[in-house]
Amino acid sequence: MVLSLSGIKKSYQTAEGNIPVLNGVDLSLEAGESLALTGESGSGKSTLLHLAGGLDLPDSGIITVGVGK
C-alpha cells in the first residue's frame, strides 16, 4: 500500500462556527494506481491533498504513507 486514509475527519473554525469539510473519508491506493479528485469549489479536494501530503493534520483518523514492499 502506498497511501491509506481511514476515517479522516477535518473541519475548520470560522466566525460563523465549525464548518465540517471531510467526514469519515476512507481511501487506499496501491503502487501504480491513479486517482482523480473532482468536485465543486469548497468540496474538500485541496484539504484531502494537504492531509495526504502531510501539510495539515486531520481532526481524527489515520493516514499511512509508504507501507509495503
Backbone as ProteinMPNN parsed JSONL, in Angstrom:
{"seq_chain_A": "MVLSLSGIKKSYQTAEGNIPVLNGVDLSLEAGESLALTGESGSGKSTLLHLAGGLDLPDSGIITVGVGK", "coords_chain_A": {"N_chain_A": [[0.847, -1.173, 0.0], [0.569, 2.181, -0.85], [-0.618, 4.586, -0.094], [-2.879, 5.264, 2.482], [-5.907, 6.257, 3.85], [-7.94, 6.489, 6.617], [-11.033, 6.818, 8.048], [-10.981, 9.633, 8.051], [-11.455, 12.838, 9.307], [-12.112, 16.285, 9.055], [-12.403, 19.656, 9.92], [-13.093, 23.186, 9.833], [-12.71, 26.099, 11.795], [-14.685, 28.947, 11.863], [-15.837, 32.376, 11.979], [-18.538, 32.08, 11.894], [-18.907, 29.606, 12.964], [-18.218, 26.054, 13.374], [-17.098, 24.429, 10.513], [-17.656, 21.55, 8.861], [-15.582, 19.669, 6.686], [-14.442, 17.281, 5.673], [-15.715, 14.088, 6.312], [-15.247, 11.256, 7.712], [-13.634, 9.96, 5.697], [-12.442, 7.334, 3.708], [-9.764, 5.82, 2.05], [-7.682, 4.068, -0.187], [-4.699, 3.541, -1.858], [-2.775, 1.713, -4.129], [0.536, 0.904, -5.338], [1.12, 2.181, -8.569], [-1.541, 2.727, -9.094], [-3.994, 5.206, -10.008], [-5.631, 8.303, -9.197], [-8.349, 10.488, -9.498], [-9.493, 13.527, -8.356], [-12.488, 15.133, -8.185], [-14.893, 17.78, -8.053], [-17.062, 20.313, -6.688], [-16.132, 23.744, -6.003], [-14.772, 24.219, -2.818], [-15.387, 21.71, -1.848], [-13.589, 20.047, -0.579], [-11.383, 18.949, -1.849], [-8.703, 20.046, -2.057], [-8.108, 20.133, 0.659], [-8.093, 17.391, 1.282], [-5.859, 16.578, -0.243], [-3.843, 18.091, 0.996], [-3.84, 16.904, 3.533], [-3.127, 14.237, 2.867], [-0.587, 14.685, 1.886], [0.778, 15.465, 4.121], [0.786, 18.121, 4.867], [-1.081, 19.192, 6.507], [-2.97, 18.36, 9.46], [-5.343, 15.809, 10.279], [-8.54, 16.115, 11.989], [-9.409, 13.788, 13.116], [-8.737, 10.278, 12.604], [-6.673, 8.079, 10.557], [-3.664, 8.29, 8.751], [-1.622, 6.7, 6.495], [1.443, 6.376, 4.895], [3.444, 5.042, 2.337], [3.811, 2.264, 3.024], [4.715, -1.07, 2.653], [5.994, -3.319, 0.112]], "CA_chain_A": [[0.0, 0.0, 0.0], [1.337, 3.414, -0.935], [-1.327, 5.612, 0.669], [-4.126, 4.825, 3.097], [-6.592, 7.182, 4.748], [-9.004, 5.743, 7.276], [-11.87, 7.573, 8.974], [-10.467, 11.003, 8.116], [-12.383, 13.943, 9.548], [-11.467, 17.592, 9.116], [-13.315, 20.798, 9.901], [-12.441, 24.475, 10.039], [-13.431, 27.027, 12.665], [-14.862, 30.285, 11.301], [-16.635, 33.256, 12.837], [-19.908, 31.55, 11.887], [-18.939, 28.322, 13.656], [-17.417, 24.945, 12.88], [-17.501, 24.001, 9.177], [-17.084, 20.245, 8.516], [-15.167, 19.571, 5.288], [-14.334, 15.851, 5.404], [-16.384, 13.367, 7.393], [-15.104, 9.803, 7.637], [-13.104, 9.559, 4.39], [-11.597, 6.145, 3.619], [-9.144, 5.752, 0.729], [-6.471, 3.257, -0.235], [-4.071, 3.499, -3.181], [-1.638, 0.814, -4.28], [1.53, 1.348, -6.32], [0.657, 2.115, -9.951], [-2.92, 3.197, -9.226], [-4.203, 6.643, -10.17], [-6.855, 8.824, -8.594], [-8.751, 11.834, -9.919], [-10.421, 14.168, -7.428], [-13.324, 16.14, -8.827], [-15.951, 18.293, -7.191], [-17.275, 21.751, -6.684], [-15.278, 24.566, -5.158], [-15.1, 24.092, -1.402], [-15.851, 20.362, -1.508], [-12.598, 19.339, 0.224], [-10.315, 18.344, -2.659], [-7.389, 20.539, -1.614], [-7.937, 19.696, 2.045], [-7.71, 15.982, 1.235], [-4.478, 16.502, -0.729], [-2.968, 18.622, 2.053], [-3.743, 15.872, 4.563], [-2.378, 13.1, 2.328], [0.801, 15.106, 1.72], [1.37, 15.819, 5.402], [0.821, 19.57, 5.054], [-2.072, 19.514, 7.532], [-3.341, 17.203, 10.273], [-6.79, 15.601, 10.39], [-9.116, 16.19, 13.333], [-9.359, 12.398, 13.558], [-8.467, 9.324, 11.539], [-5.302, 7.588, 10.405], [-3.065, 8.406, 7.425], [-0.418, 5.889, 6.375], [2.105, 6.613, 3.607], [4.652, 4.305, 2.007], [3.943, 0.963, 3.675], [4.627, -2.162, 1.688], [7.215, -3.945, -0.407]], "C_chain_A": [[0.896, 1.24, 0.0], [0.707, 4.512, -0.091], [-2.627, 5.046, 1.201], [-4.647, 5.915, 4.022], [-7.783, 6.433, 5.326], [-9.741, 6.622, 8.279], [-11.47, 9.03, 9.123], [-11.597, 12.015, 8.28], [-11.582, 15.23, 9.66], [-12.541, 18.672, 9.051], [-12.502, 22.054, 10.164], [-13.333, 25.357, 10.893], [-13.482, 28.388, 11.985], [-15.653, 31.123, 12.297], [-18.076, 32.768, 12.938], [-20.032, 30.216, 12.611], [-18.036, 27.3, 12.993], [-17.964, 24.477, 11.529], [-16.861, 22.644, 8.881], [-16.773, 20.177, 7.021], [-15.079, 18.107, 4.858], [-14.911, 15.101, 6.597], [-16.286, 11.86, 7.168], [-14.612, 9.295, 6.294], [-12.196, 8.343, 4.54], [-11.071, 6.049, 2.194], [-7.897, 4.896, 0.828], [-5.968, 3.224, -1.672], [-2.866, 2.575, -3.14], [-0.679, 1.399, -5.31], [0.977, 1.159, -7.728], [-0.771, 2.567, -10.163], [-2.951, 4.714, -9.356], [-5.528, 7.03, -9.547], [-7.113, 10.215, -9.141], [-9.759, 12.353, -8.907], [-11.179, 15.246, -8.176], [-14.382, 16.596, -7.842], [-16.016, 19.8, -7.264], [-16.252, 22.451, -5.801], [-15.73, 24.433, -3.707], [-15.535, 22.709, -0.969], [-14.828, 19.531, -0.746], [-11.46, 18.702, -0.544], [-8.929, 18.764, -2.181], [-7.102, 20.125, -0.181], [-7.472, 18.245, 2.088], [-6.259, 15.825, 0.769], [-3.484, 17.032, 0.296], [-2.779, 17.59, 3.162], [-2.887, 14.706, 4.08], [-0.9, 13.433, 2.182], [1.484, 15.528, 3.001], [1.476, 17.309, 5.66], [-0.147, 20.047, 6.122], [-2.39, 18.233, 8.289], [-4.853, 17.051, 10.306], [-7.254, 15.824, 11.828], [-9.16, 14.798, 13.952], [-9.138, 11.51, 12.345], [-6.986, 9.004, 11.45], [-4.859, 7.73, 8.953], [-1.76, 7.628, 7.44], [0.151, 6.082, 4.974], [3.31, 5.7, 3.485], [4.86, 3.003, 2.74], [3.847, -0.116, 2.607], [5.987, -2.635, 1.252], [8.173, -2.928, -0.951]], "O_chain_A": [[1.859, 1.324, 0.762], [1.416, 5.284, 0.555], [-3.39, 4.421, 0.464], [-3.917, 6.43, 4.869], [-8.547, 5.811, 4.588], [-9.149, 7.112, 9.241], [-11.604, 9.603, 10.204], [-12.554, 12.043, 7.507], [-10.516, 15.265, 10.275], [-13.461, 18.609, 8.236], [-11.373, 21.993, 10.653], [-14.554, 25.364, 10.739], [-12.451, 28.924, 11.578], [-16.084, 30.624, 13.337], [-18.754, 33.008, 13.937], [-21.144, 29.743, 12.848], [-17.198, 27.638, 12.157], [-19.149, 24.165, 11.41], [-15.65, 22.576, 8.669], [-17.591, 20.575, 6.191], [-15.585, 17.738, 3.799], [-14.633, 15.436, 7.748], [-17.141, 11.265, 6.513], [-15.124, 8.293, 5.795], [-11.3, 8.32, 5.385], [-11.834, 6.179, 1.237], [-7.146, 4.982, 1.8], [-6.724, 2.916, -2.593], [-2.041, 2.649, -2.229], [-1.051, 2.294, -6.07], [0.43, 0.103, -8.047], [-1.183, 2.773, -11.304], [-2.056, 5.412, -8.88], [-6.427, 6.205, -9.388], [-6.195, 11.03, -9.236], [-10.763, 11.698, -8.631], [-10.58, 16.164, -8.736], [-14.724, 15.874, -6.906], [-15.142, 20.462, -7.824], [-15.596, 21.828, -4.965], [-16.92, 24.523, -3.406], [-16.005, 22.535, 0.156], [-15.143, 18.426, -0.306], [-10.648, 17.985, 0.041], [-8.076, 17.913, -1.929], [-5.963, 19.799, 0.153], [-6.561, 17.906, 2.843], [-5.514, 15.022, 1.33], [-2.395, 16.478, 0.446], [-1.671, 17.426, 3.672], [-2.013, 14.237, 4.809], [-0.049, 12.557, 2.339], [2.653, 15.912, 2.978], [2.182, 17.726, 6.578], [-0.046, 21.18, 6.593], [-2.105, 17.138, 7.804], [-5.575, 18.047, 10.356], [-6.463, 15.734, 12.766], [-8.972, 14.64, 15.158], [-9.327, 11.934, 11.205], [-6.16, 9.574, 12.163], [-5.583, 7.342, 8.036], [-0.897, 7.86, 8.287], [-0.571, 5.968, 3.984], [4.109, 5.591, 4.415], [6.0, 2.662, 3.056], [2.969, -0.059, 1.746], [6.997, -2.396, 1.915], [9.25, -3.287, -1.426]]}, "name": "protein", "num_of_chains": 1, "seq": "MVLSLSGIKKSYQTAEGNIPVLNGVDLSLEAGESLALTGESGSGKSTLLHLAGGLDLPDSGIITVGVGK"}
